[in-house]
Amino acid sequence: MWKEQLLPRHPMAEAIQYALGQWKELTVYGTDGVIPINNSSERKMKRIVLNRKNSLFVGNARGGWTAAILASLTSTCRRHEIDPQLCLTQLLINLPALPSSQLSD
C-alpha cells in the first residue's frame, strides 16, 4: 500500500486515514441496495455551501444582510413545504397594506 510511503501529516495520508476510519460507513452502500447514496441532509447542506459562496459577491454589509434574510425566508419556506416564490410574492403584496402596529403578528 502506498500510504506507507507518505509522511503521516501529508494531506493525502490524512485523507486515506480518514477514509479507512470511515470504511464501514463507506462500504454500506455496496452491501445494502436500499440505502440512497445522496441523502436528503447532503442536499440540504449543498444549499448552505452555495449560499456561502454566493455571499462573497453581495457588495456591502447591507447587501449581505438582505441576502441572509432572503436565504432564511426561503429555507423556512422549504422546511414547511411552502413555495418560496409564492410566499415572497404574497409578502411583497400584503406588507405595504399592513398597518405597522400589526407587523409583529
Helices and strands as residue ranges (DSSP letters): G 2-5, H 11-21, H 23-31, H 40-54, G 55-57, H 61-79, H 84-94, G 95-97, G 100-102
